[in-house]
Amino acid sequence: MRNAVIVMAVALLLPAVMQARAETPVERGSYLVNTIMTCGNCHSPKGPPAVVAGKDFSGGLTFDEPPFKVTASNITQDKETGIGGWSDADIKKLLLTGVRPDGVQVAEVMPTAFYPILTPGDLDAIVAYLRTVKPVRNKVPDPVYKIALPHHIVPGAEKAFTQADLSDKLKRGRYLVTIGHCLECHTPFVNGAHDFKNSLGKGGREFPGPWGVSKSRNITSSKTAGLGNWTDAEIKAAITQGKHKDGSPLKGPMGYQYYAKMTDADLDAVIAFVRTLPAID
């Protein structure tokens, strides 16, 4: 009888314990921003190679392209040089549409084309976390736009996922790969635009930087050119440790140090989804 009472008491207390340990919006936002979304990879100044101490999210990489020259913004809570004066709605609008509070469309090196898939809860969580980022005064150079910039939404990201969608492993993998804008780098440009229709995941884009010039690899299921002959463990080591199949180091700018902090379940979901990318040689 005594054992039965103890079991019942544990059963009654378990929901309360689970609720107490539930992830808060700020914790969820921190996880997304500092892992799969790799926001600091662009928005934080580099040494190189590490982020400059105490300057996280205060502005970072410069992108000098034919249509524009822009520097990743200060997204700390500084009211004059960051986003401390923005409303929550302003931040969400930028993430989902690429439009700043002043009405300017930002360059799509900021992967706003991928973010409409964000669940409402995750969108709120990202904003909640950004509100906790300490203000750092740092004025980045004003952007130079040489043409009116378009805004696209990548195929599959047109509609926000629901929380229920994330309980399915493949759907969660697709979601994480999308908000992580993995296919932004791993899909080549054709005539000035991503060829998502014919070359999804084929790789081939070049990225100059302190590491020299790296080229994004084919991440389709091709056994000759892609990841078809890689084990899950080898793919995970590439994502989180920057190691090639043969153990040799991979170059930047892929944010290995961010992905290393992802949960095993999320990494497994990412790999499961990547396995579904049709083979392209």
RANORUR-V110718 format. One record per residue. SS is DSSP state (hx for helix, st for strand, lp for the rest). PHI is phi in degrees with one decimal (none if undefined). Layout:
BEGIN
ss;phi
SS;PHI
SS;PHI
END
This chain:
BEGIN
ss;phi
lp;none
hx;-60.7
hx;-61.7
hx;-64.3
hx;-64.7
hx;-63.7
hx;-60.3
hx;-64.2
hx;-63.0
hx;-62.8
hx;-62.1
hx;-73.4
hx;-80.6
hx;-56.9
hx;-58.3
hx;-66.1
hx;-65.0
hx;-61.4
hx;-64.5
hx;-63.1
lp;-92.8
lp;-61.2
lp;-68.8
lp;-80.1
hx;-56.3
hx;-64.9
hx;-64.6
hx;-64.8
hx;-62.3
hx;-61.5
hx;-60.3
hx;-65.8
hx;-63.9
hx;-98.9
lp;-125.8
lp;-61.8
lp;-82.8
lp;45.0
hx;-59.6
hx;-68.0
hx;-64.5
hx;-107.9
hx;-88.5
lp;-116.5
lp;-68.0
st;-104.1
lp;-72.0
lp;-80.2
lp;-97.2
lp;-83.8
st;-63.7
lp;-64.7
lp;-54.4
lp;79.5
lp;-114.2
lp;-51.7
lp;67.0
lp;-94.2
lp;116.1
lp;-149.7
lp;-66.4
st;-107.2
st;-117.2
st;-110.1
st;-118.7
lp;-52.5
lp;-84.1
st;-165.0
st;-133.2
st;-134.8
st;-118.9
lp;-54.1
lp;-69.9
lp;-75.6
lp;-113.9
lp;-80.6
lp;-85.8
lp;-63.4
lp;-76.6
lp;-94.4
lp;-113.5
lp;-115.2
lp;-115.6
lp;-63.1
lp;-93.2
lp;-81.9
lp;-82.1
hx;-58.4
hx;-63.8
hx;-62.2
hx;-65.1
hx;-64.2
hx;-62.7
hx;-61.8
hx;-63.4
hx;-89.8
hx;-125.2
lp;78.0
st;-105.8
lp;-76.2
lp;-56.8
lp;-83.9
lp;89.3
lp;-80.3
st;-81.7
lp;-82.3
lp;-66.0
lp;-82.9
lp;-67.6
lp;-80.5
lp;-77.7
lp;-67.3
lp;-67.5
lp;-100.9
hx;-83.0
hx;-59.5
hx;-75.5
lp;-55.2
lp;-66.5
hx;-55.6
hx;-65.6
hx;-70.0
hx;-61.6
hx;-62.5
hx;-65.9
hx;-61.8
hx;-63.1
hx;-59.3
hx;-69.1
hx;-58.9
lp;-66.1
lp;-92.8
lp;-73.0
lp;-61.0
lp;-67.6
lp;-128.6
lp;-77.4
lp;-160.2
lp;-87.2
lp;-85.2
lp;-58.5
lp;-64.0
lp;-70.8
st;-118.1
st;-110.5
lp;-94.8
lp;-141.6
lp;-72.0
lp;-85.9
lp;-84.7
lp;-128.6
lp;-115.8
lp;-123.7
lp;-71.1
lp;-55.8
lp;95.6
lp;-109.0
lp;-67.9
lp;-124.8
lp;-64.3
lp;-72.0
lp;-102.0
lp;-61.6
hx;-64.3
hx;-58.1
hx;-74.3
hx;-79.8
lp;-92.1
hx;-58.8
hx;-68.1
hx;-65.3
hx;-64.9
hx;-62.6
hx;-60.5
hx;-61.4
hx;-66.2
hx;-63.2
hx;-72.5
hx;-69.6
lp;-83.1
lp;43.2
hx;-59.7
hx;-79.1
hx;-66.8
hx;-86.4
lp;-94.0
lp;-123.1
lp;-73.6
st;-85.4
st;-132.2
lp;55.2
lp;82.7
st;-140.7
st;-64.0
lp;-95.4
hx;-65.9
hx;-70.1
hx;-110.8
hx;-132.5
lp;-59.4
lp;82.3
lp;-70.9
lp;77.9
lp;107.4
lp;-73.8
st;-98.4
st;-131.7
st;-78.1
st;-179.4
lp;-59.5
lp;-83.0
st;102.8
st;-124.6
st;-107.7
st;-124.2
lp;-63.8
lp;-91.5
lp;-71.8
lp;-113.8
lp;-75.5
lp;-84.7
lp;-58.4
lp;-81.2
lp;-100.5
lp;-107.8
lp;-109.3
lp;-105.9
lp;-58.7
lp;-101.8
lp;-90.1
lp;-81.3
hx;-59.6
hx;-64.2
hx;-68.8
hx;-65.9
hx;-63.3
hx;-66.3
hx;-65.6
hx;-69.8
hx;-98.9
hx;-120.9
lp;67.6
st;-112.3
lp;-71.8
lp;-53.2
lp;-87.8
lp;92.6
lp;-72.1
st;-73.3
lp;-92.6
lp;-86.7
lp;-70.7
lp;-95.6
lp;-57.5
lp;-86.3
hx;-54.4
hx;-66.6
hx;-79.4
hx;-65.3
lp;-63.4
lp;-94.9
lp;-74.9
lp;-71.5
hx;-60.8
hx;-62.1
hx;-69.7
hx;-63.0
hx;-62.8
hx;-66.9
hx;-60.0
hx;-63.6
hx;-60.5
hx;-70.8
hx;-58.4
lp;-61.5
lp;-88.4
lp;-67.6
lp;-57.4
lp;-64.8
lp;-132.9
lp;-90.4
END
